[in-house]
């Protein structure tokens, strides 16, 4: 009985957090005009309902300081990787060795794996291209680079951030 109450409380908390997030997103995109606010509230409630039903909350304990570090790491790596990709594609002396790499996932299928795939898809030079059993398959511009170890570092950082370690 206590577990059911705890689950219900977590569901309400997740719903409230998502509703606030959706409403803030609405206000940022559409503004806070008096005529628009009721529509924004309805849109946020409908988005929350769909979100909670399609993507139930998981047992994560998000660590805000580590989240900030993850975001800063992501921004730095995005810029550095973007420069590297531009350099490789524009300089004919820089050989490219495109191909596929299988990355053995530590996250089970579900939200954490999807977040990881989304996060790594935004980094230049590698793109998740599917799955092969318990592996994510990445298309890489240069398979001679240490792609697997870089993905492992990203997975470890995400795992620490969401409290999944």
SEMI-316219 format. One record per atom (N, C-alpha, C): residue in three letters; chain; atom name; z, x, y. Coordinates in steps of 0.02 Angstrom, whole numbers. Each point is the difference from the previous one (the first is absolute). Last residue first. Example, Ala and Ser with C-alpha at 12.3 -4.5 7.8 and 13.67 -1.06 7.14 Angstrom:
type	mol	atom	zz	xx	yy
SER	A	N	354	642	-112
SER	A	CA	3	42	59
SER	A	C	37	-39	55
ALA	A	N	-4	15	-286
ALA	A	CA	0	-45	59
ALA	A	C	0	45	60
//
This chain:
type	mol	atom	zz	xx	yy
UNK	A	N	-573	1190	266
UNK	A	CA	10	62	-38
UNK	A	C	64	-1	-39
UNK	A	N	-103	-160	164
UNK	A	CA	-21	-11	-70
UNK	A	C	10	62	-41
UNK	A	N	24	-64	248
UNK	A	CA	60	1	-42
UNK	A	C	-15	-12	-73
UNK	A	N	-152	25	195
UNK	A	CA	15	-68	-23
UNK	A	C	60	-2	-47
UNK	A	N	-72	209	92
UNK	A	CA	3	-46	56
UNK	A	C	19	-70	-21
UNK	A	N	-38	175	-160
UNK	A	CA	63	10	37
UNK	A	C	8	-51	54
UNK	A	N	-202	-4	-116
UNK	A	CA	55	-19	-45
UNK	A	C	67	8	34
UNK	A	N	-194	77	110
UNK	A	CA	4	-73	1
UNK	A	C	58	-24	-43
UNK	A	N	-43	230	-1
UNK	A	CA	23	-21	66
UNK	A	C	6	-76	5
UNK	A	N	-89	92	-198
UNK	A	CA	71	16	6
UNK	A	C	28	-22	68
UNK	A	N	-232	-21	-37
UNK	A	CA	37	-48	-42
UNK	A	C	75	12	5
UNK	A	N	-143	152	106
UNK	A	CA	-1	-64	35
UNK	A	C	40	-53	-39
UNK	A	N	-30	210	-99
UNK	A	CA	45	6	57
UNK	A	C	4	-65	40
UNK	A	N	-152	12	-178
UNK	A	CA	68	0	-26
UNK	A	C	51	6	57
UNK	A	N	-228	21	51
UNK	A	CA	17	-69	-15
UNK	A	C	71	-6	-27
UNK	A	N	-82	215	37
UNK	A	CA	8	-34	64
UNK	A	C	18	-73	-11
UNK	A	N	-52	128	-189
UNK	A	CA	65	20	27
UNK	A	C	13	-32	68
UNK	A	N	-209	-39	-102
UNK	A	CA	53	-30	-40
UNK	A	C	69	19	28
UNK	A	N	-196	96	100
UNK	A	CA	6	-72	13
UNK	A	C	60	-30	-37
UNK	A	N	-93	240	72
UNK	A	CA	58	-21	-40
UNK	A	C	16	-74	10
UNK	A	N	-256	108	15
UNK	A	CA	62	-2	40
UNK	A	C	58	-24	-44
UNK	A	N	-227	3	-74
UNK	A	CA	31	65	-7
UNK	A	C	64	6	42
UNK	A	N	-150	-190	-1
UNK	A	CA	47	-1	-56
UNK	A	C	32	67	-13
UNK	A	N	-111	-131	215
UNK	A	CA	2	67	-29
UNK	A	C	53	1	-55
UNK	A	N	-56	-202	109
UNK	A	CA	-54	40	27
UNK	A	C	-3	69	-31
UNK	A	N	95	-221	-129
UNK	A	CA	20	53	45
UNK	A	C	-62	36	27
UNK	A	N	103	-238	-132
UNK	A	CA	-61	36	16
UNK	A	C	19	50	54
UNK	A	N	166	-113	-192
UNK	A	CA	-16	15	70
UNK	A	C	-68	34	4
UNK	A	N	167	-161	-174
UNK	A	CA	-59	43	4
UNK	A	C	-18	7	73
UNK	A	N	237	-55	-142
UNK	A	CA	-43	-21	54
UNK	A	C	-58	50	3
UNK	A	N	153	-62	-224
UNK	A	CA	-24	47	51
UNK	A	C	-37	-37	55
UNK	A	N	87	-87	-214
UNK	A	CA	55	12	47
UNK	A	C	-18	51	54
UNK	A	N	-200	-114	-111
UNK	A	CA	65	-4	-33
UNK	A	C	56	6	51
UNK	A	N	-189	33	115
UNK	A	CA	-17	19	-68
UNK	A	C	65	2	-39
UNK	A	N	-106	-101	255
UNK	A	CA	52	22	-45
UNK	A	C	-30	17	-68
UNK	A	N	-99	3	272
UNK	A	CA	13	-42	-58
UNK	A	C	57	27	-41
UNK	A	N	-81	101	203
UNK	A	CA	-62	-31	-23
UNK	A	C	11	-44	-62
UNK	A	N	124	132	233
UNK	A	CA	11	-29	-66
UNK	A	C	-62	-40	-20
UNK	A	N	-13	212	162
UNK	A	CA	-2	-73	2
UNK	A	C	15	-26	-71
UNK	A	N	1	241	173
UNK	A	CA	12	-32	-65
UNK	A	C	1	-75	9
UNK	A	N	-52	140	186
UNK	A	CA	-16	45	-55
UNK	A	C	13	-28	-69
UNK	A	N	135	-82	227
UNK	A	CA	-70	22	-10
UNK	A	C	-6	48	-59
UNK	A	N	182	-200	23
UNK	A	CA	-4	72	12
UNK	A	C	-71	23	-14
UNK	A	N	73	-224	-37
UNK	A	CA	-9	12	71
UNK	A	C	-3	75	17
UNK	A	N	45	-88	-218
UNK	A	CA	-69	-16	17
UNK	A	C	-15	14	73
UNK	A	N	220	23	-93
UNK	A	CA	-44	57	-14
UNK	A	C	-73	-14	15
UNK	A	N	159	-174	30
UNK	A	CA	19	56	42
UNK	A	C	-47	59	-11
UNK	A	N	-24	-187	-140
UNK	A	CA	-21	-16	69
UNK	A	C	14	59	46
UNK	A	N	76	15	-221
UNK	A	CA	-73	3	2
UNK	A	C	-26	-13	70
UNK	A	N	231	-25	-34
UNK	A	CA	-20	70	-7
UNK	A	C	-76	7	5
UNK	A	N	89	-216	-3
UNK	A	CA	16	33	64
UNK	A	C	-22	73	-2
UNK	A	N	-20	-121	-199
UNK	A	CA	-49	-22	49
UNK	A	C	12	31	68
UNK	A	N	155	40	-172
UNK	A	CA	-63	34	-15
UNK	A	C	-54	-20	51
UNK	A	N	206	-109	16
UNK	A	CA	8	71	17
UNK	A	C	-64	38	-13
UNK	A	N	8	-233	-61
UNK	A	CA	0	13	72
UNK	A	C	4	74	17
UNK	A	N	-84	-42	-244
UNK	A	CA	34	-46	44
UNK	A	C	-2	24	72
UNK	A	N	-1	131	-250
UNK	A	CA	-47	-46	32
UNK	A	C	39	-50	42
UNK	A	N	130	224	-31
UNK	A	CA	-30	-50	-45
UNK	A	C	-50	-43	39
UNK	A	N	56	259	61
UNK	A	CA	17	-69	17
UNK	A	C	-31	-47	-51
UNK	A	N	-44	230	-11
UNK	A	CA	70	-10	-17
UNK	A	C	22	-71	15
UNK	A	N	-257	108	-59
UNK	A	CA	46	-35	45
UNK	A	C	71	-2	-28
UNK	A	N	-223	171	-24
UNK	A	CA	49	-38	-40
UNK	A	C	54	-30	45
UNK	A	N	-264	64	55
UNK	A	CA	68	14	20
UNK	A	C	49	-42	-41
UNK	A	N	-272	101	-6
UNK	A	CA	49	-49	-25
UNK	A	C	69	22	20
UNK	A	N	-253	49	114
UNK	A	CA	62	28	-26
UNK	A	C	44	-57	-24
UNK	A	N	-280	58	74
UNK	A	CA	56	-46	-13
UNK	A	C	59	38	-30
UNK	A	N	-208	86	176
UNK	A	CA	11	-21	-69
UNK	A	C	60	-46	-4
UNK	A	N	-148	197	170
UNK	A	CA	24	-69	-10
UNK	A	C	7	-16	-74
UNK	A	N	-13	216	153
UNK	A	CA	-4	-11	-72
UNK	A	C	26	-70	-14
UNK	A	N	-99	167	218
UNK	A	CA	34	-60	-23
UNK	A	C	-9	-6	-75
UNK	A	N	-10	220	185
UNK	A	CA	-26	-39	-56
UNK	A	C	44	-61	-14
UNK	A	N	-57	147	223
UNK	A	CA	59	-28	-35
UNK	A	C	-25	-43	-58
UNK	A	N	-152	99	153
UNK	A	CA	29	53	-41
UNK	A	C	61	-25	-40
UNK	A	N	-121	-135	163
UNK	A	CA	-36	6	-63
UNK	A	C	28	55	-46
UNK	A	N	119	-161	187
UNK	A	CA	-14	71	-10
UNK	A	C	-34	10	-68
UNK	A	N	71	-218	73
UNK	A	CA	-44	27	53
UNK	A	C	-18	73	-10
UNK	A	N	148	-124	-148
UNK	A	CA	-64	-36	1
UNK	A	C	-49	29	52
UNK	A	N	223	89	-26
UNK	A	CA	-38	8	-63
UNK	A	C	-69	-34	3
UNK	A	N	150	-25	183
UNK	A	CA	-20	70	-6
UNK	A	C	-45	10	-61
UNK	A	N	101	-210	30
UNK	A	CA	-53	11	50
UNK	A	C	-27	71	-5
UNK	A	N	184	-52	-134
UNK	A	CA	-59	-35	-23
UNK	A	C	-58	10	48
UNK	A	N	207	89	64
UNK	A	CA	-26	35	-58
UNK	A	C	-64	-33	-26
UNK	A	N	118	-107	173
UNK	A	CA	-31	61	25
UNK	A	C	-33	39	-57
UNK	A	N	125	-187	-60
UNK	A	CA	-60	-20	37
UNK	A	C	-38	59	28
UNK	A	N	210	35	-102
UNK	A	CA	-52	-14	-50
UNK	A	C	-65	-22	33
UNK	A	N	187	35	140
UNK	A	CA	-20	63	-32
UNK	A	C	-56	-11	-51
UNK	A	N	92	-191	103
UNK	A	CA	-35	41	50
UNK	A	C	-25	64	-33
UNK	A	N	130	-141	-132
UNK	A	CA	-62	-33	17
UNK	A	C	-41	41	48
UNK	A	N	217	71	-57
UNK	A	CA	-48	13	-53
UNK	A	C	-67	-33	14
UNK	A	N	177	-39	152
UNK	A	CA	-18	70	1
UNK	A	C	-54	14	-52
UNK	A	N	90	-217	3
UNK	A	CA	-40	13	60
UNK	A	C	-24	72	2
UNK	A	N	148	-60	-173
UNK	A	CA	-65	-32	-10
UNK	A	C	-46	15	60
UNK	A	N	224	68	14
UNK	A	CA	-36	41	-50
UNK	A	C	-71	-26	-9
UNK	A	N	144	-128	132
UNK	A	CA	-19	61	35
UNK	A	C	-39	47	-46
UNK	A	N	86	-195	-98
UNK	A	CA	-52	-18	49
UNK	A	C	-24	63	38
UNK	A	N	182	25	-147
UNK	A	CA	-62	-14	-38
UNK	A	C	-57	-16	47
UNK	A	N	214	27	94
UNK	A	CA	-27	64	-23
UNK	A	C	-65	-9	-38
UNK	A	N	114	-193	63
UNK	A	CA	-26	33	60
UNK	A	C	-31	68	-20
UNK	A	N	111	-113	-169
UNK	A	CA	-61	-36	17
UNK	A	C	-33	32	62
UNK	A	N	211	75	-69
UNK	A	CA	-53	27	-42
UNK	A	C	-67	-35	12
UNK	A	N	185	-82	113
UNK	A	CA	-12	68	24
UNK	A	C	-55	32	-41
UNK	A	N	72	-220	-65
UNK	A	CA	-36	3	64
UNK	A	C	-15	71	24
UNK	A	N	23	-108	-248
UNK	A	CA	40	48	39
UNK	A	C	-37	14	66
UNK	A	N	6	-207	-201
UNK	A	CA	-39	39	48
UNK	A	C	47	43	42
UNK	A	N	16	-111	-240
UNK	A	CA	47	11	55
UNK	A	C	-34	48	48
UNK	A	N	-87	-185	-201
UNK	A	CA	-5	62	36
UNK	A	C	57	4	50
UNK	A	N	-89	-168	-187
UNK	A	CA	66	30	8
UNK	A	C	-6	69	32
UNK	A	N	-177	-208	42
UNK	A	CA	23	43	-54
UNK	A	C	67	31	18
UNK	A	N	-147	-240	71
UNK	A	CA	35	61	20
UNK	A	C	24	39	-61
UNK	A	N	-222	-154	-13
UNK	A	CA	72	-7	2
UNK	A	C	34	66	19
UNK	A	N	-244	-101	32
UNK	A	CA	28	67	-4
UNK	A	C	76	-5	5
UNK	A	N	-131	-198	-1
UNK	A	CA	-49	46	-28
UNK	A	C	27	70	-11
UNK	A	N	137	-173	97
UNK	A	CA	-25	-24	-65
UNK	A	C	-49	49	-33
UNK	A	N	88	45	217
UNK	A	CA	56	0	-48
UNK	A	C	-23	-23	-69
UNK	A	N	-158	-4	177
UNK	A	CA	21	68	-14
UNK	A	C	54	2	-53
UNK	A	N	-74	-208	86
UNK	A	CA	-50	30	-44
UNK	A	C	21	71	-21
UNK	A	N	139	-109	154
UNK	A	CA	0	-37	-63
UNK	A	C	-49	32	-50
UNK	A	N	0	84	219
UNK	A	CA	61	19	-36
UNK	A	C	2	-33	-68
UNK	A	N	-172	-61	145
UNK	A	CA	-11	68	-25
UNK	A	C	60	24	-40
UNK	A	N	20	-206	109
UNK	A	CA	-48	-5	-55
UNK	A	C	-14	69	-30
UNK	A	N	137	-7	190
UNK	A	CA	34	-33	-56
UNK	A	C	-47	-6	-61
UNK	A	N	-88	87	202
UNK	A	CA	48	46	-29
UNK	A	C	36	-30	-60
UNK	A	N	-146	-137	122
UNK	A	CA	-39	51	-35
UNK	A	C	48	50	-34
UNK	A	N	96	-163	139
UNK	A	CA	-27	-30	-61
UNK	A	C	-39	51	-42
UNK	A	N	77	69	209
UNK	A	CA	57	-11	-44
UNK	A	C	-24	-31	-66
UNK	A	N	-159	29	169
UNK	A	CA	22	65	-27
UNK	A	C	58	-8	-48
UNK	A	N	-75	-188	118
UNK	A	CA	-50	19	-50
UNK	A	C	20	66	-33
UNK	A	N	132	-74	179
UNK	A	CA	9	-43	-59
UNK	A	C	-49	17	-56
UNK	A	N	-24	123	206
UNK	A	CA	61	16	-38
UNK	A	C	11	-47	-60
UNK	A	N	-177	-13	176
UNK	A	CA	-15	38	-61
UNK	A	C	61	10	-45
UNK	A	N	5	-109	217
UNK	A	CA	-41	-41	-44
UNK	A	C	-12	35	-67
UNK	A	N	122	114	172
UNK	A	CA	37	-59	-24
UNK	A	C	-41	-44	-48
UNK	A	N	-46	267	15
UNK	A	CA	-10	-58	42
UNK	A	C	34	-61	-28
UNK	A	N	-14	249	-62
UNK	A	CA	57	-45	-6
UNK	A	C	-7	-60	46
UNK	A	N	-184	177	-141
UNK	A	CA	39	-10	61
UNK	A	C	54	-53	-11
UNK	A	N	-164	98	-161
UNK	A	CA	-20	-60	36
UNK	A	C	37	-10	66
UNK	A	N	35	194	-151
UNK	A	CA	-72	-14	-1
UNK	A	C	-20	-57	46
UNK	A	N	230	65	-23
UNK	A	CA	-37	58	23
UNK	A	C	-75	-16	5
UNK	A	N	143	-163	-88
UNK	A	CA	12	7	71
UNK	A	C	-39	60	28
UNK	A	N	-5	-37	-234
UNK	A	CA	-35	-53	36
UNK	A	C	6	9	75
UNK	A	N	124	145	-135
UNK	A	CA	-71	15	-4
UNK	A	C	-41	-52	37
UNK	A	N	227	-41	-21
UNK	A	CA	-11	55	47
UNK	A	C	-74	19	0
UNK	A	N	65	-158	-157
UNK	A	CA	2	-29	67
UNK	A	C	-12	54	52
UNK	A	N	15	68	-225
UNK	A	CA	-61	-38	12
UNK	A	C	-2	-31	70
UNK	A	N	197	114	-65
UNK	A	CA	-57	46	5
UNK	A	C	-65	-36	14
UNK	A	N	192	-128	-42
UNK	A	CA	6	33	65
UNK	A	C	-59	48	10
UNK	A	N	15	-103	-208
UNK	A	CA	-16	-49	51
UNK	A	C	3	31	70
UNK	A	N	68	131	-184
UNK	A	CA	-73	-8	2
UNK	A	C	-20	-50	54
UNK	A	N	229	32	-39
UNK	A	CA	-30	61	27
UNK	A	C	-76	-6	7
UNK	A	N	118	-177	-103
UNK	A	CA	15	4	72
UNK	A	C	-31	61	31
UNK	A	N	-20	-25	-233
UNK	A	CA	-38	-51	35
UNK	A	C	11	3	75
UNK	A	N	130	139	-137
UNK	A	CA	-69	24	1
UNK	A	C	-44	-50	38
UNK	A	N	221	-65	-35
UNK	A	CA	-2	57	46
UNK	A	C	-72	26	7
UNK	A	N	40	-170	-158
UNK	A	CA	7	-26	68
UNK	A	C	-6	57	51
UNK	A	N	1	62	-226
UNK	A	CA	-62	-36	16
UNK	A	C	2	-28	71
UNK	A	N	193	102	-85
UNK	A	CA	-52	51	12
UNK	A	C	-66	-33	19
UNK	A	N	176	-141	-65
UNK	A	CA	16	31	65
UNK	A	C	-53	52	18
UNK	A	N	-13	-100	-211
UNK	A	CA	-17	-49	52
UNK	A	C	12	29	69
UNK	A	N	65	130	-185
UNK	A	CA	-73	-4	4
UNK	A	C	-22	-48	55
UNK	A	N	230	13	-45
UNK	A	CA	-22	62	29
UNK	A	C	-76	0	8
UNK	A	N	97	-179	-112
UNK	A	CA	18	-2	71
UNK	A	C	-26	61	36
UNK	A	N	-24	-4	-231
UNK	A	CA	-44	-49	30
UNK	A	C	13	-7	75
UNK	A	N	141	138	-129
UNK	A	CA	-66	31	7
UNK	A	C	-49	-48	33
UNK	A	N	215	-78	-55
UNK	A	CA	3	45	58
UNK	A	C	-67	33	12
UNK	A	N	25	-133	-191
UNK	A	CA	0	-42	60
UNK	A	C	0	44	63
//
